[in-house]
């Protein structure tokens, strides 16, 4: 006995060696199944009032809220790197937040001013407008609240008005993120009635009640206001078939694109939507995911840049048509370098 394996011992492989294509960078490039490009990225931006203002978000190091003029500069930078679209989120000044969230349909609100300024200055980039009341209401819920209950149909009335002012200000895609029942169909009908049939809808179709939204709520200023949770409208994280029903219903109601949210913990849902339903599906790598990668990188636990790229490939591999990510500009720059 020689004590080491002979070629004969490896005969069970029958010549099938998976490592051959992994030997060189060129051969890995040649057989890579999934490719990430700047065109896969949607960049969320937080907007604040004022001029030449940028404020930091404690729980999202590296992400800033920008005043409209600086958001226009950011849009220019994004377009120059080939990022196809931005998703805008306003941090509404406190004095304009109210129980009825009426600032949501003020045609001069921060969101509308940002939409029209960017549309005018950078017409080639797509603008996605979030529609939900948490960015305008005094209690941080996505819907109107009465006696502690989230009102479905009354909320939709406000959302319709909000979607209309956003569209007129320059939104190309309306993105309802509230999870009220029937909002996609109602918004579609209202847009069509107003002659805005070319405005698309990307619904947050399968949106889970998640712990990973924490930093976002700091960014838009809704977190400290929020009492309780969003579990009577956002989905239970134990469910997967229900996500397929949500997505199918939104398609039925007229959604052009759907979204799964959060991202990395829900890649199984992205894959199911991609495999079982015939519609572009986007994943939102949410604020808590950004924070985890960034803070672990800052602590020296992981390589932030490598983890960022690997995580974005995972979305593509799972079947996502694109990813909403706070890493969008940084990633696009890296991919274009
Ligand atoms: C608002 C909205 C939320 C996010 C996007 N739109 C927060 C929430 O539902 O509480 C989360 C995005 C993120 O965490 O990055 N309806």
Boltz pocket constraint, residues with backbone or C-beta under 6 A from the ligand:
constraints:
  - pocket:
      binder: B
      contacts: [[A, 130], [A, 131], [A, 132], [A, 134], [A, 140], [A, 142], [A, 177], [A, 178], [A, 212], [A, 213], [A, 214], [A, 215], [A, 216], [A, 217], [A, 230], [A, 285], [A, 286], [A, 287], [A, 288]]
      max_distance: 6.0
